[in-house]
Amino acid sequence: MDAVIPSVTPRAEKKTFLTYLKRDKWLYILLVPGCLYFLVFKYVPMWGVVIAFQDYSPFLGVFGSAWVGFQNFTDFFINPDFIRLLVNTLILSAMNLVFFFPMPIILALMLNELTNQLFKRTVQTVIYVPHFISMVIVVSITYVLLNTTGGPVNGILQSTLGHKVDFLGSTAWFRPLIIIQVIWKETGWGTIIFLAAIAGVDQELYEAAIVDGAKRFRQLLHITLPAILPTIVVMLIMRMGYVLDNGFEQVFLMRNSLNGRVADVFDVYVYNMGITQGAFSYSTAVGLFKAVVGLILVKCSDLLAKRVGQSGIL
């Protein structure tokens, strides 16, 4: 009788990084531009934060300037303007979270309900366009519409109510105008991520819901929203990293001597101190403070998301 030879499972070959590099070389080549972007514009400039701990002088350079430790941070925290800047920044950020952040989600859900594909694509194209308009143009349009000397909005108010409203110089109108501009410019573009998340929802879930008698609102409430909730959480966590960033360009252009009391935020303050007054070390310390706070908020938001059962980002 012939001897039975046991089969031997071939030992899996240990794959090295070079193996993956050779196999997927074109994918790694596609990574090069992105890596170079982050290296050149994100990581290399981080070397400049050292001047936050120096009494930096352009003539002495980084290596010749005297070290002062945390003195610039101390000067910033005891500055009488610190509380006002913090309050103005946080109010704008809170308004962005409350009024702007939900808008792309709501709009994406509304677009998903459209059945006419031609009309849907047309609407999407139209609402994407404002994203590509410069904020300078957006502010210019705002000035043309709302100024008190020839603005059409104030012309209508004058003819109907008998008086004009100084929208551009009013401290009460500054924040609403900022939020309205952001909503108009970025809501359409923000729907892209949420529409992609909605497109990934299993269609069998909707079919099962229809069989069970669920109407469109029930399907949205119990299928669509839970399915895109992880995406919403991730976007919210990332947004928390920008709580102290209100967008320098927009606020700077909308700011004037009349609304400066509420328009002064950290971004404008860094510009005024660093570029206008030449306090490079002090303004760098303010910028580093913003970055550290943003990092802490992202980490805390991520931990909170994981505690409530979401995956988070870290």
C-alpha positions in Angstrom: 0.0 0.0 0.0 1.3 3.4 -0.9 2.3 5.6 1.9 0.2 8.7 2.5 2.3 11.8 2.3 0.8 14.6 4.6 0.2 17.8 2.9 2.3 20.7 4.0 0.9 24.2 4.0 3.4 26.6 2.5 4.7 29.1 5.0 3.4 32.5 4.3 6.1 34.8 3.0 6.8 37.7 5.2 6.1 40.9 3.3 8.3 43.9 3.8 7.6 47.5 3.1 9.6 47.2 -0.1 7.2 44.5 -1.3 4.2 46.7 -0.8 6.1 49.6 -2.4 6.9 47.6 -5.5 3.4 46.2 -5.8 1.6 49.5 -5.2 4.2 51.9 -6.5 1.7 54.1 -8.4 -0.5 54.6 -5.3 2.6 55.7 -3.4 3.5 58.1 -6.2 0.0 59.6 -6.0 0.8 60.2 -2.3 3.9 62.3 -3.0 2.2 65.7 -3.8 0.0 65.5 -0.6 3.0 64.5 1.5 5.0 67.4 0.1 2.2 69.8 0.7 1.9 68.9 4.4 5.7 68.8 4.8 6.4 72.2 3.2 3.4 74.2 4.3 2.5 72.5 7.6 5.4 70.8 9.3 8.4 73.0 8.2 6.7 76.3 9.4 6.2 74.7 12.8 9.8 75.5 13.5 8.8 79.1 13.7 6.8 78.6 16.9 10.1 78.8 18.9 10.0 82.6 18.6 7.0 82.5 20.9 9.4 81.8 23.7 11.9 84.5 22.6 12.2 88.2 22.4 12.6 87.8 18.7 14.4 90.4 16.6 14.6 89.9 12.8 18.1 91.4 12.9 19.4 88.8 15.4 17.4 85.9 14.0 16.1 82.8 15.8 19.4 81.7 17.1 20.5 85.1 18.2 17.3 86.3 19.9 17.1 86.2 23.7 14.9 83.5 25.4 12.2 84.7 27.6 10.3 81.5 28.3 6.6 81.9 28.9 6.7 85.7 29.3 4.9 86.4 26.1 2.0 84.1 27.2 1.9 85.7 30.6 1.7 89.2 28.9 -1.1 88.0 26.7 -3.2 86.4 29.5 -2.9 89.5 31.8 -3.7 91.9 28.9 -7.0 93.6 29.4 -8.0 92.8 25.8 -7.7 89.0 26.4 -11.2 88.5 27.9 -12.9 90.7 25.2 -11.1 88.8 22.4 -11.9 85.5 24.0 -15.6 86.3 24.4 -15.9 87.7 20.8 -14.2 84.7 19.4 -16.3 82.2 21.3 -19.6 83.9 20.5 -18.8 83.8 16.7 -17.7 80.2 17.0 -20.8 79.2 18.9 -23.0 80.9 16.4 -21.2 79.0 13.6 -21.8 75.7 15.4 -25.5 76.5 16.1 -26.5 78.1 12.8 -24.0 77.0 10.1 -23.0 73.5 11.1 -26.5 71.9 10.7 -27.2 73.7 7.4 -25.2 71.4 5.1 -26.8 68.3 6.8 -30.3 69.7 6.4 -29.6 70.7 2.8 -28.1 67.3 2.0 -31.2 65.6 3.4 -33.5 67.8 1.3 -31.5 67.2 -1.9 -31.6 63.4 -1.2 -35.4 63.6 -1.3 -35.4 65.0 -4.9 -36.4 62.4 -7.4 -35.8 64.4 -10.6 -32.1 63.8 -11.2 -31.7 66.7 -13.7 -33.2 69.2 -11.3 -31.2 67.7 -8.4 -27.9 68.1 -10.3 -28.8 71.6 -11.4 -29.5 72.7 -7.8 -26.3 71.1 -6.6 -24.3 73.0 -9.2 -25.9 76.3 -8.3 -25.3 75.9 -4.6 -21.7 74.9 -5.1 -20.8 78.1 -7.0 -20.6 80.5 -4.0 -17.8 78.4 -2.5 -15.5 79.4 -5.3 -16.2 83.1 -4.9 -13.5 85.0 -3.0 -14.5 86.3 0.5 -13.4 89.7 -0.8 -16.1 89.5 -3.4 -18.7 88.3 -0.8 -17.9 91.2 1.5 -18.0 93.6 -1.5 -21.5 92.4 -2.4 -22.5 92.8 1.2 -21.3 96.4 1.2 -23.1 97.2 -2.1 -26.4 95.7 -0.8 -26.4 97.1 2.7 -24.6 100.5 2.6 -26.8 103.5 3.6 -25.9 105.6 0.6 -27.5 103.9 -2.4 -27.8 100.3 -1.1 -31.0 98.6 -2.4 -31.8 97.1 1.0 -31.8 100.4 2.8 -33.6 101.9 -0.2 -36.5 99.4 0.4 -36.4 100.1 4.1 -36.5 103.8 3.6 -39.5 103.6 1.3 -41.4 101.1 3.5 -40.4 101.9 7.1 -39.3 105.5 6.7 -35.8 105.0 8.0 -32.5 103.3 7.2 -30.5 100.7 9.2 -26.7 101.0 9.4 -26.0 97.3 9.0 -22.3 97.7 8.4 -21.6 99.9 11.3 -23.9 98.3 13.9 -22.4 96.1 16.6 -25.8 94.2 16.8 -25.7 93.3 13.1 -22.0 92.4 12.7 -22.3 88.8 13.9 -25.5 87.9 12.1 -23.9 89.3 8.9 -20.8 87.1 9.4 -22.9 84.0 9.8 -25.2 84.8 6.9 -22.1 85.2 4.6 -20.7 81.9 5.8 -24.0 80.1 5.3 -24.5 81.5 1.8 -20.9 80.7 0.7 -20.2 77.3 2.3 -23.5 75.5 2.9 -23.7 74.0 -0.6 -20.1 72.9 -0.6 -20.5 71.3 2.8 -23.3 69.0 1.5 -20.8 67.0 -0.6 -19.6 64.9 2.3 -23.0 64.3 3.7 -24.5 63.4 0.3 -21.7 60.9 -0.1 -22.5 59.4 3.3 -26.2 59.2 2.3 -25.3 57.5 -1.0 -23.6 54.7 1.0 -26.7 53.8 3.0 -27.9 50.3 2.2 -31.0 50.6 -0.1 -32.4 47.4 1.3 -33.1 49.2 4.6 -35.4 51.6 2.8 -37.1 48.8 1.0 -37.7 47.0 4.3 -39.1 50.2 5.8 -41.5 50.7 2.9 -42.7 47.1 3.4 -43.3 48.0 7.0 -45.3 51.0 6.0 -42.8 53.7 7.0 -43.3 57.0 5.2 -40.4 59.3 4.0 -40.1 61.2 7.2 -39.9 57.9 9.2 -37.2 56.6 6.8 -35.2 59.8 7.2 -35.5 59.7 11.0 -34.8 56.0 11.6 -32.5 55.1 8.6 -30.8 58.1 7.0 -29.9 60.1 10.1 -28.5 57.1 12.1 -26.5 56.0 9.0 -24.8 59.4 8.6 -24.4 60.0 12.3 -20.8 58.8 12.4 -19.9 61.3 9.6 -21.7 64.1 11.5 -19.7 63.3 14.6 -16.4 63.2 12.7 -17.1 66.6 11.1 -18.2 68.1 14.5 -15.0 66.8 16.1 -12.9 68.4 13.4 -14.8 71.6 13.7 -14.0 71.8 17.4 -10.3 72.3 16.4 -11.3 75.7 14.8 -13.2 77.1 17.8 -10.7 79.9 18.2 -10.4 80.5 14.4 -13.1 82.7 12.9 -11.5 83.4 9.5 -9.2 86.4 9.4 -10.1 87.6 5.9 -13.8 87.8 6.5 -13.7 89.4 9.9 -10.9 91.8 8.9 -12.9 93.0 5.9 -16.1 93.4 7.8 -14.5 95.2 10.7 -14.6 99.0 11.0 -14.2 101.6 13.7 -17.9 101.4 14.5 -18.2 97.7 15.1 -14.7 97.1 16.3 -15.9 96.4 19.9 -17.4 93.1 18.8 -15.3 92.5 15.7 -12.0 92.1 17.5 -11.1 88.4 17.5 -7.9 86.5 17.9 -7.2 86.3 14.2 -7.4 90.1 13.7 -5.5 90.6 16.9 -2.6 88.4 15.7 -2.4 90.4 12.5 -2.5 93.8 14.2 0.2 92.8 16.8 2.4 90.8 14.4 2.3 92.7 11.1 1.2 96.2 12.1 3.1 96.6 15.3 5.9 94.1 14.7 5.5 92.2 17.9 6.4 88.9 16.3 7.1 86.8 19.4 3.9 88.1 21.1 1.7 87.3 18.1 3.3 83.9 17.7 2.5 83.1 21.3 -1.2 84.1 20.7 -1.3 81.8 17.6 0.3 78.9 19.5 -2.2 79.4 22.3 -5.0 79.0 19.7 -3.4 75.9 18.2 -3.0 74.2 21.6 -6.6 75.0 22.6 -7.8 73.6 19.3 -5.8 70.4 19.8 -7.2 69.9 23.4 -10.8 70.5 22.2 -10.4 67.9 19.4 -9.0 65.3 21.8 -11.7 66.0 24.4 -14.4 65.9 21.7 -13.0 62.6 20.4 -13.0 61.0 23.9 -16.6 62.2 24.4 -17.7 60.8 21.1 -16.2 57.4 22.0 -17.9 57.5 25.4 -21.3 57.8 23.7 -20.6 54.9 21.3 -19.1 56.7 18.3 -15.8 55.8 16.6 -14.2 59.2 16.8 -11.1 60.1 14.7 -8.1 59.4 17.0 
